[in-house]
Amino acid sequence: MAMEYVLYASADLAAEKLRTFIANATGGEVLGNFVRCDALDVTAREEDPDELSPAPTSSASTIG
């Protein structure tokens, strides 16, 4: 069964730095343009500026 997860972030982070972060977080290995950890493959890519998520504002509520 294939599953896909999409992570969106407003951080100004290059795809290579994101791949390195994901590899460190999962114990995976960067292989070209993706990270592999066991049977999990993670691909990081940068969106066009018009497609970026807006940064949260100070009026955003928190759950807790």
Sequence and secondary structure as in RCSB ss.txt:
>XXXX:A:sequence
MAMEYVLYASADLAAEKLRTFIANATGGEVLGNFVRCDALDVTAREEDPDELSPAPTSSASTIG
>XXXX:A:secstr
          S   HHHHHHHHHHHHT EEETTEEEETTEEEE     GGGS     TT     
